[in-house]
């Protein structure tokens, strides 16, 4: 199985990349800067069309069985409703968290179509949920809700190609983004997500699930 993971240099992305490599899979990780060690790496800023085109050219002719859209930013943590959330922060967040996912899928469509029963896993968040809306983090929440919508629509459009799409909440994870006080470890999230990806099928395409398999409220 060939797996491509965006944002694979740290946190959940790095844990997934290392686990698939240890399992003997052909793993391609994306990185923004220097390649971080051994293995297959592609330089990619997911919001950069030129970088997306370069990746597509570099991987031309290679079937991709699983694309994990993991790259993301959380820039508005701690912003004030009265004075925060500047316009550029909205633009930068949506460029990475929403457009970056769509552009990655679009760039790699030929590779996904070349595989048999390819899968796309989009890492969203519980903060995408409209039912669970406690306030705050307006930009991040809106971006994750938007990419949930993107994933649901991709599931419909890619169904004729036999490409399944799943959207996942990785849990509140002890990473740089989640913080040391988060409720689960990177390993717990990684193992749960890998189980979700393995379970994903065209019959389940469009699901929004927690890392542990529980359906997530929209």
C-alpha positions, 0 to 999 in steps of 0.5 A: 500500500502506498500512503501519502501524508501531508504535514508529516513532520510532527505530531499526529502526522509524524506518528502516522508516517512512522507507523506505516513505515514500520509496518512496511508500507510505502509512505510518502510524507510532505514537509515544508522545509528540509527533509527530516531524515530517512524515507520518502519526502516531498516538499509541499506547502499545501496552500501553494499551487506551484508546490502542488503542481511540482508534487503532482509532477514528481509523483506522476504515474504512482498510484496512491492507495491512501491520502491523509490530509493532515496538514493544518494550523491553529492560529487564533488560539486565545484571540479576543472577540473584541479585538482579535481575529484579524482578517489576514489570520482568517485568510491564512487559516482557510488557505491551509486548512480548507484550500490546502486539503482541496488542492492536495486532493485535486493534485493527486486525483490521477494517483488516487484514480490509478489505485484500486479502491483508494481512500482519502482521510481528512483530519478535521476536528470536533471543533467542526461540529455545529451541534457542539459549539461552545464559542471561541476559536472562531477561525479554526472552528470555521475552517474545520467546519468548512473542510468537513463540508469539503469532505462530504461533497468530495465523497459524493463526487468521487463515489463513481471512481470508487474513492472513499472519503472519511473525515475524522476527529483525532481526539484532544491529543498531547501535541504542540497544538493540543497541549500537554493537558490534552486527554489522549496520547499521540499513540492512542490517536494514531492507533485509532485513526489507523483503524478508522482508515482501514475500516473506511470503504465506499459504503461508508464514504462521507463519515465523520467519526471520532478517532475511536470509531464513534460517530461524531455529531455534525 
